[in-house]
Amino acid sequence: MDSLEDTFRTLSIARRLQPDEPSYILDLALPRRTGSCAPTPGSDLLAACCSNHTVRLHSRETLRMCGEYQGHTGAVFGVRFSSSSCDLIYTGSADGTLRCWDVRRPGSAAAQVFRSDPEHAYCSFDVSCNDRLLCAGTEQLGEDSFLVFWDTRMVGDGGNKPEFKQDRLLGVFSESHSDDITTVRFHPSRADRLASGATDGLVNVFDLSLGEEDDALVTTCNCESSAGSLCWSGTDLDRLLCLSHDEGLHLWDLSRLDSDDPLTLLGSLDARTLISLPEGASLDYFVGGTWLEDEGHLIIMGGSHEGELHLLECSGSGLKLMMSLKGGHSATVRCFQWDPVSGALLTGAEDGELLQWKAGAEEISVGKKGSFKSISSMQLKTKAHRKQVTKRDKTLTA
């Protein structure tokens, strides 16, 4: 832990990229570290999705833009690299499609398009660790919301032919959530294990190998608010972190499912109260969490709306401030990635800037120079964050 703390204490801006046409950077993705993903041109890339509905490719080392994809007609809320091929990325959009893109063909049309019911508007998605399953969570439709599943091997021709619209679906879960499904996260090493969270306050964990929805539902936890993000963590990846839209935090130990021990290791309806910051510093929101496998620690990033960032270590005993980063962004940070290959922290924000932080670095500007305030109008459908507690018979509130 000393080496990680030393690295974080000396982080400073190494590179700053501001595109000619700034837009919110909503999500970032790096190639996944798996033995099956051999070095390819995609291994050296960073993917970003933006509020102008585009998907950009950058050099993960220099941040220079290497390509851009267009095709989505609604907000693009997430991007993921394929586990089996570093040359493929997946994106999810509120336009009712998930798309797969080939990074070897920048600017080309999507290689695959995944659809379900035309009335489905997606707000979350993920791809399994073996790349065989895609899952998307929908906004509430009537009284229902849906988890939609596809087999990635069963779609082709860009998904433009009628037969590729719905008959390629593996199935739909419709009973486990009653409001917008805002986050879905496959287990990093168990392809059949899936966690989902929604604005109904429920976080569900499924074992998809068990069959139908009722059988597949392993447990339901209550985060007592609108679930914002999920992160698998722990040495055996059997802990699940949930951050809510109103800054709540829950850390559950799912290895205790078959015991009488409580699942909750840490819980707070406002986790900002768990951390003491230096005088003058503020913590307005949490960006998300990430499990650092090599170091064996769960890290949460928080920030202020003026762009200040805080790196926090999360454990069952609480939150610990590791480092605060200033002088970077000038608006709310939306996403981050830790690059274990280069030891770099990558951040994207509503100021349109992409930053790379490294230990002991001196800043190099890439692309357009200058600063600007947060974009006044964002091409995204936003939902007011509301605190809502939903109780069900299967809900575990331990």
Disulfide bonds with the S-S distance in Angstrom:
Cys37-Cys86 1.80
